[in-house]
Amino acid sequence: MEELAKEAGITVRTLRFYRERKLLHPPRREGRIAWYDDSHLARLRTISALLERGHTLNGIAELAEAFDHGRDVADLLGVGGPTEETPVRLTPEALADVFGDQATPENLAAALDLGYLGTDGTEIVHVSRRLLDVSAALVREGIPLSAVLEAGARVRAHADALAALFTDLVLTHASPRDLDRLRPLARSVVEAELSLALDRRMREQEEREEQEGREK
């Protein structure tokens, strides 16, 4: 314990306090000896970094619990499956930097449940660089992260339905071996249809605003 506290730049008393608050997982024990490892040191450094960014100990404890009980990276990414997305590895403090005060335990637990986030030892893994960047951009525009995640869950349901439609189409008229080769065509159709749908929505909004202006 003394060696760990020294490496982390804190006092033994502080370390004991963190253990009592369950901010650290228990050490490995051999008889009366408690062994701490790099994961404990990484957690202590994360705690220090989050405290410097203004997070409270209660909030950090809730974050730690959410990550400790989140799905691991194998469940998140699957094993050996094809993907066009690039996962992103982050430390907890780096994730807090991305979302600021929106990185609440509730939002991170929702992201874990949705499958956006997983854990790999002391690191957090986001399933998609594109989704992370878009989520961060929307938050910077003033949209609450909770609303972004709620929308993400709804988009997931529609995306699953579109994927099922495309898969059924290929399996009915081609071969299962063609699925991966033809997936760019499915993506192009979805992107084009979404673009057209956004055009329609924008025109409808403009027409409503014009109508409201005439009525005034």
N, C-alpha and C positions, 0 to 999 in steps of 0.2 A: 504494500500500500504506500509506503514511504517513497519507493522508487517511482511508482506511477504518479504520485502527486508532484514529485520533483520534475519529471518529464513534462507534465502538463502545466507546470508553472503555478500550481495552487498549493494550499496548505493541506495537510492530512485532515484537519478538522473540516475544511470545505469538502474534501472528498467523502468523508463520512456523511456529511449532510446530504450530498448528492445521492449517496447510496440509500439513505433513509427516505428520500423523496422518490426513490425508484427511477432516478434518471439514468442509472447504470444497471445493466444486467449483472447477475451475480458472477463472481469469479469462479474459475475451476478450482476445486478443492482436492488436495491430496493430504488426507489426515487433517492436521491442524494448520496446514499451509494453504493460503489462498493465492492462486496464480492469476495475474491480470495479463492481458495481451494487447496487441495493436488495436483491436476493436474498441477496447475500453479507452485507450488513449485518444483514438479518433473521436469518440463520443464526447470526451471531456473538452477537446479542442472545439468541437462543434458547439457545445454549450457556451463556452467562452465567446465564440464568434457571434452567436445569436444574442447573448446578453449585451454585447457591444452594439448590436443593431437595435436594441430597445425592446427585445422580447422579454416577457416575464418568465420566471421559473415555472409557474403553473402552465403557461402556454407551451414552454419547452417540454415539460413532462407529458403533456397531451400529444405533442408532435412525436415524441419518442415512442409513446405507446402505439400511436397509429402506424409508425414505420415498423416497429417490432412485430406487429400483428398483420402487416400487409403481405400481399402475395409476393413470392420471390421472382427473380428474373426469369427462371425457367418456365414458370406458369404464365408469366406476362408475354414472353416472346414465342413460346413453343420451342420445340426442338427440331431443327432441320427444315422448317417450313419455308417456302419462298416468301419474300417480302420486298417491297420497293421502298419501305420506310427505313430511316436510319435512327436507331435508338440513341439516346443521349444519356451519358453518365454524369451525375451531379452529386455534390455533397449537399447535406441539408442546408448549410448556410448559403451555398450558391443558389439553391432553389428559393430560399427566402429573399435573396437579392433580386431574383427575377420578378417575384410577385409582391414583394414588400409586405404591407400589413394585410394583404389578401391571402397570404400563406397561413391561414388559420387551421387549427386541427380539423375543423368541420370540412373545410374545402379540400384539405389533403386526404382526409378519409374518403370523401366523395370521389376524388381522383383515383385513389387506390381501388375503390369498388368498381369504378367505371373501366379500370384496366389501363388507364393512362400511366400510372406509376407502379413500379415494383421495387424490390430491394435486392441488393447483391452485396452481402457483407455490410460494410460501412457506407456503401454508396447507394444512391437512389438512381433508378433507371426510368427515364421517360420513353415510352414506346415509339415516339415519332418526333423527330426534329421539327417537321412541318407543323404538327399539331401544337408543340410547345411554343414555337414562334408565333403562330396565329393567336393562341390563347393569351400570350404576353402582350401582343399588339392590341387585342381587344380590351384588355385590362387597362393598358395605357390610354386608351380612348375613353375611359371612364365607365366601362361596363363591368359590373361586379363579377369576380371570378365565380361566385356561386351561380350566377345566371349563365355564364359561359359553359360551366360544367353541366347545368341542367339542359341547355341547348345541345351540348355534346351527346348526352344520353339519348335525346330525341333523334339527332342525326344518326346515331349508331343504329337505331331501330330501322330507319329508312335505308341506311346503307346495307344492312343485312338483307333486307327485302330485295334491293337491287342486285346484290351479289347472288342471291338465290335465283332470281330471274335469269341473269346471265348464265349461271352454271347450268340451269335447266335447258336453256336454249342450246348451249354447246353440246351437252350430253345427249340431247334429242337428235341433233343434226350432224354432230361431228364425233370426235373421240375425246376421252378424258385427257389424253396426252396433249390435246390442243388448248386446254384451259389456260395454262400459264402463258403460252405463246400469244393467245388472243386477248389476254387481259388488258393490254393498252387500248384495244378497241372499246372495251367496256368503259374504261376511264374516260375516253374521248367523248363517248355518247353522254355520260353523266355530266361532264363539264359543259358540253354544248347545251344540254337541256337546262342545266342550272343557270347558265348565262341567259338563255332565252326567258326563263321564268323570272329572273331578277329584272330583266327589261320590262316584262309585263307588270310586275309589282310596282316598279318605279313609275310607269305610265299611269297606273291606277291611282297611285298616291298623288301625282301631279294633277290628275283630273279631279280628285277629291278636294285638293287645295284650291283649284280654280273655281269649283262649284261653291265652296265655302266663301271664297272671296266675293262671288257674284251675289250670294245671299246676304252678305253684310252690306 
